[in-house]
């Protein structure tokens, strides 16, 4: 499990950096006609949509996370991949303009990605607890969780240097 978790974290980090570049391009970085105010407004509203999605998801599905931890772990991984894919292609939704902040199709797509990422944050975090309990054979939950977190950070550092 840990080997594949490490490979997935590495790939997600590399893909996440490419998605971040695409999002910055879509927000007009490097475009003289882009508006900083529009980019800030769009980013703020998008993040708030994600926060509301997080609250709604916890309200309706929070109790199910314990009973179906494996299923929700897979759902979180798939939604993370979908969010990254949406972010990667998002600048293509407004190629003629170069500044996507005024384009509703771009805003809707990246808001959907933010919503997916909100579910990933809740489901991924909650299911990690169940996996930690499984691997903590000597009731050493803190130790297992800390080492897994450190390993993930190390892999993210490696992935960000690629």
C-alpha positions in Angstrom: 0.0 0.0 0.0 2.7 2.5 1.0 4.6 2.1 -2.2 1.6 2.9 -4.3 0.6 5.7 -2.0 4.0 7.2 -2.5 3.9 6.9 -6.3 0.5 8.5 -6.3 1.6 11.4 -4.1 4.6 12.0 -6.4 2.4 12.0 -9.5 -0.2 14.2 -7.9 2.5 16.7 -6.9 3.9 16.9 -10.4 0.4 17.1 -11.9 -0.6 19.7 -9.3 2.3 21.9 -10.3 1.3 21.8 -13.9 -2.3 22.5 -12.9 -1.2 25.5 -10.8 0.7 26.8 -13.9 -2.4 26.4 -16.0 -4.6 28.1 -13.4 -2.1 31.1 -13.2 -2.2 31.3 -17.0 -6.0 31.3 -16.9 -6.0 34.0 -14.3 -4.0 36.2 -16.6 -0.4 36.0 -15.2 1.8 37.3 -18.0 -1.0 39.0 -19.8 -0.9 42.8 -19.8 -4.6 43.2 -20.2 -5.5 41.0 -17.2 -7.0 42.6 -14.2 -5.6 41.8 -10.7 -8.9 42.7 -9.2 -10.8 40.3 -11.4 -8.4 37.5 -10.6 -8.7 38.2 -6.9 -12.5 38.3 -7.0 -12.6 35.0 -9.0 -10.2 33.3 -6.7 -12.0 34.4 -3.5 -15.5 33.4 -4.8 -14.1 30.1 -6.0 -12.5 29.3 -2.6 -15.7 30.2 -0.8 -17.7 27.9 -3.1 -15.2 25.2 -2.1 -15.8 26.0 1.6 -19.5 25.8 1.2 -19.1 22.5 -0.7 -17.1 21.1 2.2 -19.8 22.0 4.7 -22.5 20.5 2.6 -20.5 17.3 2.0 -19.9 16.9 5.7 -23.5 17.5 6.5 -24.8 14.9 4.1 -22.0 12.3 4.0 -19.9 12.8 7.1 -21.4 9.8 8.9 -20.8 7.5 5.9 -17.1 8.1 5.9 -16.4 5.6 8.7 -18.6 2.9 7.4 -17.2 3.0 3.8 -13.6 4.3 4.3 -12.2 2.3 1.4 -14.8 3.5 -1.0 -14.4 7.1 0.0 -10.7 6.8 -0.3 -11.0 5.8 -3.9 -13.7 8.5 -4.5 -11.3 11.1 -3.0 -8.4 9.9 -5.3 -10.7 10.0 -8.4 -12.1 13.4 -7.6 -8.6 14.7 -7.0 -7.5 13.5 -10.4 -10.7 15.0 -12.0 -10.0 18.4 -10.3 -6.4 18.3 -11.6 -7.6 17.5 -15.1 -10.1 20.4 -15.1 -7.5 22.8 -13.9 -5.0 21.6 -16.5 -7.5 22.2 -19.4 -9.1 25.3 -17.9 -7.1 27.9 -19.9 -8.4 26.3 -23.1 -11.9 27.5 -22.2 -11.0 31.0 -23.2 -8.2 30.9 -25.7 -9.0 34.1 -27.6 -9.0 36.3 -24.6 -6.0 35.2 -22.6 -7.6 36.4 -19.4 -10.2 33.9 -18.3 -11.4 35.8 -15.3 -14.4 37.3 -17.2 -15.3 33.9 -18.8 -18.2 32.1 -17.1 -17.2 28.8 -18.6 -13.8 29.1 -17.0 -15.2 30.2 -13.7 -17.7 27.3 -13.7 -15.0 24.7 -14.5 -12.5 25.9 -11.9 -15.3 26.2 -9.3 -16.2 22.6 -10.0 -12.6 21.6 -9.5 -12.6 23.5 -6.2 -15.8 21.6 -5.2 -14.1 18.3 -6.0 -11.0 19.3 -4.0 -13.2 20.2 -1.0 -14.7 16.7 -1.0 -11.1 15.3 -1.4 -10.0 17.2 1.7 -12.8 15.9 3.9 -12.9 12.3 2.5 -9.2 11.9 2.2 -8.5 13.2 5.7 -11.3 11.1 7.3 -10.3 7.9 5.6 -6.7 8.4 6.4 -7.7 8.0 10.1 -9.2 4.6 9.3 -6.0 3.5 7.4 -3.8 4.8 10.2 -5.8 2.7 12.7 -5.3 -0.3 10.4 -1.5 0.1 10.2 -1.0 1.1 13.9 -0.5 -2.4 15.2 0.8 -1.3 18.6 -1.7 1.5 19.2 0.9 3.9 17.9 -1.5 6.1 15.9 0.5 9.3 16.4 3.8 7.7 15.3 2.3 6.1 12.2 0.4 9.3 11.2 3.5 11.4 11.8 5.8 9.2 9.7 3.2 8.9 6.9 2.9 12.7 6.9 6.6 13.2 6.8 7.0 10.7 4.0 4.3 12.5 2.0 6.0 15.9 2.5 9.3 14.4 1.4 7.7 12.9 -1.7 6.0 16.3 -2.4 9.4 18.0 -2.2 10.8 15.5 -4.7 7.9 15.9 -7.0 8.1 19.7 -7.0 11.7 19.6 -8.1 10.9 17.5 -11.3 
